[in-house]
Amino acid sequence: MTKGEWIATISIALGILVALYAVYIDYKALQKESYEALCDISEQVSCTKILTSSYSHLLSQFGIVPKDSILDQSNARLGLVFYAIQAAIFVKFR
């Protein structure tokens, strides 16, 4: 593997891991309102608040899809799909 391929592989893997963790936080926060993720540093710095806010569903926030439709997926899930597609493209054209 070349240096560029290593960088691409690491970037894709990190993207998938971060997106998976964000999906997990969103899932746990919906189950239990008092859930605190590892990235919740304080009341002002809380990734749980960000990932459960209305801004975490940008497709409905911008009016691209109706709110609460099946297409109104969280940014974390869309990120997971994005990185999975990147991985598939990387493997295909490597």
N, C-alpha and C positions, 0 to 999 in steps of 0.2 A: 504494500500500500504506500502511496505517496503521502507526503505531508498534508496536502490538500484533502485527500481522501480521509485521513485520520481526523482532521478538523471537522469535516462534514459529518463523519460518523459520530463523533463526540457531541457535536451540536444537535444532531437529530436525537440522539439518546437522551441528552439532558432535556431537550424540549418535550419529549414524550414523558419523562419522569416528572417534570414540573406540571405538565398538563394533567397527568394521572393524579398527582397530589391535589391539584386544584379541584378536580372532579370529586375526589374523596372528601375534601373539606365541604364542598357544596352539598354532597349527599348527607354527611354527618350533621351539618348545621340544620338541614331540613328535618332530620329525625329528632334532634335535641336542640332546643333553642339556646341553651346555655353552653353549647359546645365551644371549646377554645382550641384552636389549632396551634401548632408549634410556632407559626409565624405571627401570632397575636402577641405583640410586644407590650402594648399598652392600650388604653381606651381610644387614644388618637391614632395609633398605628396598629390596625387590625385587618389582616387579609380576609378573615371570615366575614367582616362587614362588607368589604369590597366584593367578595365573591357571591354574596347573597343580596346585593343591592340591585336596583332596577337597571343600573348601568352594566351589569354583568351579562345582560341579554341585549347586545347592541342591535341585533337584527330587528327586534321589536321596538327598541328605543328610537331607531331611525325611521321606523314606519315601513320597513322592507317586508316584514311579515306581521300578521296580527299577533297581539299579545296572547300568551297561553295557547298558541297553536302548536302543532307537532313540530313545526319548523323553527319555533322559537327556542332554540337550544342555547345553553350557556356558552360564554366565550371559552371556558375551559374545555368543554366538549368539542367545540369547533377547532380549538387549538390541537386537541388530540387527533382529530381527523386530518388537520393540516400536516402535522408531523408524520402521521402514518402514510400519507400520500407522498411526502418528501422521502421517506424511507423506501417506499416502493419505486419511486423514480430513480433514486440513487442506486438501488440494487439492479434495476433494469438496465440502466445506461452506464454502469460501471465497467 
